[in-house]
Amino acid sequence: MTDLLLLPGDGIGPEVTAQARRVAETVAPDLKIEERLFGGCSLAAYGTPLTDETLAAAKGARAVLMGAVDGTQWAGAPRDKRPEAGLLNLRAGMEVYANLRPALCFPALADASTLKRHLVEGLDLMIVRELTGGIYFGSPRFIEDLPGGGRRAVDTQVYTTAEIERVARVAFQLARGRRNLVHSAEKSNVMDSGLLWRQVVTDLHAREFPDVRLEHILADNAAMQIVRDPRQFDVLVTDNLFGDILSDAAAMLTGSLGMLPSAALGDAGRPGLYEPIHGSAPDIAGQGLANPLASILSLEMAFRWSLDRPETADRILAAVVRALDAGARTRDLGGSLTTVQMGDAVLAAL
């Protein structure tokens, strides 16, 4: 069995994933690693962003580490052939429905945040995003021509009780090992799906997690509160669309999108999908400027959640902290190190 499947993808994906691979080979030389094409490069080579063989390899591995997919040059392709469709199909095929997106402010980077130090110092926020439902997967979805001219676009937001319960359960379980607080974000004031979300989370909390403190918050208010007082949050659980938006906002609290990893988990026994939350950044691809720390920290999460090596995960996290404390910085953090040099700094700290 493959321990770790690498899907470097497009843009800066191969550059940052290469540094994560260096770390993996250093801390776990016995790890069985495989690599496959995914995203735009797979589309160019095979006519599809996700081949059946790659999906089968992902489902058969213990963990999958992804880079990024680039959709800019494929914007005119049919929707089901675009790199983003490959990503959605990968998540659905692996049945990873709970996306863990930590926003951790490392002490050395408190001044790199767009917020003042006293607001972000010590920040440790976990956003749990539902990943395989909602408006990204709902149907019908279409664009149609109108008889009188113009066009109409329709996307459908759909959630079931079971989909909401399983991701909320992950959030409550995580909170028990943290500060025991969950904020559930939705738009129950204007959306029926949001109203169901609030009702289901409330019922689950009363049945299974009465020991955990639960606060409901409207998603737009959550966006405001994240930049007003982010440390009030411990675990924030929300749907696919709002989670996508709120986690990117939270990323800037840490200093850079290049610092945020993520884990996508399913039921026990299934492989996890790990990826930095930044995009493919085609404007800097191939220039050696990308920050690899989000990819390296995604690897750290893979060791912790899927590969059953928490001590190895601790080593990687400590090495990243030491590298930052020693002043290692890529351009996005105000420094001048290249992608490879930042990888060198982490390896030296190991």
C-alpha positions in Angstrom: 0.0 0.0 0.0 1.2 3.5 -0.8 1.6 5.5 2.4 1.6 9.0 0.8 0.3 9.8 -2.7 1.5 13.2 -4.0 -0.6 15.1 -6.5 1.6 18.3 -7.1 -0.8 19.7 -9.7 -0.3 23.0 -11.4 1.3 26.4 -10.9 3.4 26.6 -7.8 2.0 23.2 -6.7 5.0 21.2 -7.9 7.4 23.6 -6.3 5.9 23.6 -2.8 5.1 19.9 -2.9 8.7 19.1 -3.7 9.8 20.7 -0.5 7.2 18.8 1.5 8.6 15.6 -0.1 12.1 16.5 1.0 10.9 16.8 4.6 8.9 13.6 4.4 11.9 11.6 3.0 14.1 13.1 5.8 11.8 12.4 8.8 10.3 9.1 7.5 12.7 7.4 5.0 10.7 4.2 5.2 7.6 6.0 3.8 6.3 4.6 0.5 5.6 7.6 -1.7 4.0 7.7 -5.1 3.4 10.7 -7.4 0.8 11.2 -10.1 -0.5 14.0 -12.5 -3.6 15.9 -11.4 -5.4 19.0 -12.5 -4.4 21.0 -15.5 -1.3 18.9 -16.2 -3.5 15.7 -16.2 -6.0 17.4 -18.5 -3.2 18.2 -20.9 -1.8 14.7 -20.8 -4.9 12.5 -20.5 -7.8 14.8 -21.4 -9.2 14.7 -17.9 -8.1 16.5 -14.7 -8.6 13.3 -12.7 -8.1 9.9 -14.2 -9.8 6.8 -12.9 -6.4 5.4 -12.1 -5.4 8.4 -10.0 -8.7 8.4 -8.1 -8.2 4.7 -7.4 -4.6 5.4 -6.2 -5.9 8.1 -3.9 -8.6 5.9 -2.4 -6.0 3.2 -1.9 -3.3 5.3 -0.2 -3.1 6.1 3.5 -2.9 9.9 2.8 -2.9 12.2 -0.2 -0.9 15.4 -0.3 -2.1 17.8 -3.0 -0.4 20.9 -4.5 -2.8 23.2 -6.3 -4.8 23.2 -9.6 -4.8 26.0 -12.1 -8.0 26.8 -14.0 -7.0 30.0 -15.7 -5.9 28.6 -19.0 -8.8 26.1 -19.1 -11.5 28.7 -18.5 -13.1 27.9 -21.8 -13.2 24.2 -21.3 -16.5 22.4 -20.4 -17.1 22.7 -16.6 -16.6 18.9 -16.1 -13.2 19.1 -17.8 -11.7 22.0 -15.8 -9.1 21.4 -13.2 -11.4 22.6 -10.4 -13.9 19.8 -11.4 -11.1 17.3 -10.8 -10.6 18.7 -7.3 -14.3 18.5 -6.5 -14.4 14.9 -7.9 -11.4 13.9 -5.9 -13.0 15.2 -2.7 -16.3 13.4 -3.5 -14.6 10.2 -4.6 -12.5 10.0 -1.4 -15.6 10.9 0.6 -13.7 13.5 2.7 -16.4 15.7 4.1 -14.8 17.5 7.0 -12.2 20.1 6.0 -9.9 21.2 8.9 -8.4 24.5 8.3 -6.2 25.7 11.2 -5.3 29.4 11.5 -2.3 29.4 13.8 -0.3 32.6 14.4 3.3 31.6 15.0 4.9 34.0 17.5 7.6 35.0 15.0 5.0 36.1 12.5 2.7 38.1 14.7 3.9 41.4 13.1 3.4 40.0 9.6 -0.4 39.8 10.1 -2.6 42.5 8.6 -4.0 43.0 12.1 -2.2 44.4 15.1 -0.1 42.1 17.2 -2.3 42.2 20.3 -5.3 40.9 18.2 -3.5 37.9 16.7 -0.7 36.9 19.1 -1.5 33.4 20.4 -4.3 32.8 17.8 -5.2 29.2 17.5 -8.5 28.9 15.4 -9.8 25.8 13.7 -12.3 26.2 10.9 -14.2 23.0 10.1 -15.7 23.4 6.6 -18.2 20.9 5.1 -16.5 19.8 1.9 -18.7 17.6 -0.2 -22.1 19.2 -0.2 -23.8 22.6 -0.4 -23.8 24.9 -3.4 -20.6 23.5 -4.9 -22.3 20.1 -5.5 -26.1 20.9 -5.5 -28.3 20.6 -8.5 -29.8 21.9 -10.7 -27.0 24.2 -11.8 -27.0 25.8 -15.2 -26.8 28.9 -17.3 -29.7 29.5 -19.8 -30.7 32.0 -22.4 -33.8 34.0 -21.6 -36.5 34.4 -24.3 -36.4 38.2 -24.1 -32.7 38.4 -24.1 -30.1 38.1 -21.4 -29.2 35.0 -19.5 -30.0 33.4 -16.2 -27.6 31.3 -13.9 -28.8 28.9 -11.2 -26.8 27.3 -8.4 -28.5 25.2 -5.8 -27.6 25.1 -2.1 -28.6 21.7 -0.7 -27.9 20.0 2.7 -29.4 17.0 4.4 -29.6 16.2 8.1 -26.9 13.5 7.8 -24.5 15.8 6.0 -24.8 18.5 8.6 -24.6 16.1 11.5 -21.4 14.3 10.5 -19.4 17.5 10.0 -20.8 19.1 13.2 -19.8 15.9 15.1 -16.2 16.4 13.9 -16.3 20.0 15.2 -17.6 19.0 18.6 -15.1 16.2 19.0 -12.2 18.5 18.1 -13.4 21.1 20.6 -13.3 18.6 23.4 -9.6 18.4 22.9 -9.1 22.2 22.6 -11.0 25.0 24.5 -14.4 23.2 24.4 -16.1 26.0 22.3 -17.9 25.6 18.9 -19.3 28.5 16.9 -21.7 27.3 14.1 -21.9 29.8 11.2 -24.8 29.9 8.7 -27.4 32.3 7.3 -30.5 31.0 9.0 -32.1 34.5 8.8 -32.5 34.4 5.0 -31.7 30.8 3.9 -33.8 27.6 4.5 -30.6 25.6 4.3 -29.1 27.8 7.0 -32.2 27.3 9.2 -31.9 23.5 8.8 -28.2 23.8 9.6 -28.9 25.6 12.9 -31.7 23.2 13.9 -29.6 20.1 13.2 -26.5 21.4 15.0 -28.6 22.4 18.0 -30.2 19.0 18.2 -26.9 17.1 17.9 -25.4 19.3 20.6 -28.2 18.5 23.0 -28.1 14.8 22.3 -24.3 14.1 22.2 -22.3 17.1 23.2 -24.0 19.0 26.1 -20.6 19.4 27.7 -19.3 21.5 24.8 -20.2 25.2 24.7 -22.1 26.0 21.5 -22.6 29.5 20.0 -24.6 30.2 16.8 -23.4 33.0 14.6 -24.5 34.4 11.2 -21.8 33.9 8.6 -21.6 37.6 7.7 -21.1 38.5 11.4 -18.5 35.7 11.7 -16.5 37.4 8.9 -16.6 40.7 10.8 -15.7 39.1 14.1 -12.8 37.2 12.6 -11.1 40.5 11.9 -12.4 42.3 15.0 -11.5 39.7 17.7 -10.3 36.5 16.2 -9.1 34.9 19.4 -12.7 34.7 20.6 -13.1 31.6 18.4 -11.9 28.1 19.1 -13.6 25.8 16.6 -15.8 27.3 13.9 -18.0 24.9 11.8 -19.8 26.0 8.7 -20.9 25.0 5.2 -18.9 24.6 2.0 -19.2 28.1 0.6 -18.9 30.1 3.9 -16.0 27.9 4.9 -14.2 28.6 1.7 -14.6 32.3 2.3 -14.0 32.5 6.1 -10.9 30.4 6.0 -9.3 32.6 3.4 -10.1 35.6 5.6 -8.6 33.9 8.6 -5.5 33.1 6.6 -4.4 36.7 6.6 -4.5 36.8 10.4 -1.4 34.5 10.2 0.6 36.7 7.9 0.1 34.9 4.6 -2.0 32.4 2.6 1.3 30.6 2.2 1.2 29.6 5.9 -2.1 27.7 6.0 -2.4 24.0 5.6 -5.6 21.9 5.6 -6.8 18.4 6.1 -9.9 16.8 4.6 -11.2 13.8 6.5 -13.9 11.3 6.1 -15.1 8.3 8.2 -12.5 6.4 10.2 -10.3 4.2 8.1 -10.5 6.3 5.0 -7.5 8.2 3.6 -7.2 11.9 4.3 -6.6 14.6 1.7 -4.1 17.3 2.7 -3.4 20.5 0.8 -2.3 24.1 1.4 -5.2 26.4 1.0 -3.4 28.8 -1.3 -4.1 28.6 -5.0 -1.8 27.8 -7.9 -0.5 31.4 -8.1 0.3 31.3 -11.8 1.8 34.8 -11.6 4.8 33.5 -9.6 4.9 29.9 -10.8 8.3 28.7 -11.9 10.1 31.6 -10.2 11.0 29.9 -7.0 9.2 32.5 -4.9 6.4 30.5 -3.4 6.2 29.8 0.3 6.3 26.0 0.9 5.4 26.1 4.6 1.7 25.5 4.0 2.5 22.4 2.1 5.0 21.3 4.7 2.4 21.9 7.5 -0.1 20.0 5.4 2.4 17.1 5.5 2.6 17.6 9.3 -1.2 17.2 9.5 -1.0 14.0 7.3 1.5 12.4 9.7 -0.8 13.4 12.6 -4.2 12.4 11.2 -3.7 9.6 8.7 -0.2 8.1 9.0 -0.4 7.6 12.8 2.9 9.2 13.5 2.2 12.1 15.9 5.8 12.3 17.1 6.9 12.9 13.5 4.2 15.5 13.1 5.5 17.2 16.3 9.1 17.2 14.8 7.9 18.9 11.6 5.9 21.5 13.5 8.8 22.3 15.8 11.2 22.6 12.9 8.9 25.2 11.2 8.7 27.2 14.4 12.5 27.1 14.8 13.1 28.1 11.1 10.7 31.1 11.5 12.3 32.1 14.9 15.7 32.1 13.2 14.3 34.6 10.7 13.6 32.4 7.6 11.2 34.3 5.4 10.0 34.0 1.8 8.8 37.1 -0.1 5.2 36.8 1.0 6.4 37.2 4.6 8.7 40.1 3.9 11.8 38.1 3.3 13.9 37.1 0.4 14.4 33.3 0.6 13.4 31.2 -2.4 11.1 28.2 -2.2 14.1 25.8 -2.0 15.9 27.9 0.6 12.9 27.9 2.9 12.8 24.1 2.5 16.5 24.1 3.4 15.8 26.2 6.5 13.2 23.7 7.7 15.5 20.7 7.0 18.3 22.4 8.9 15.9 23.0 11.8 15.1 19.3 11.9 
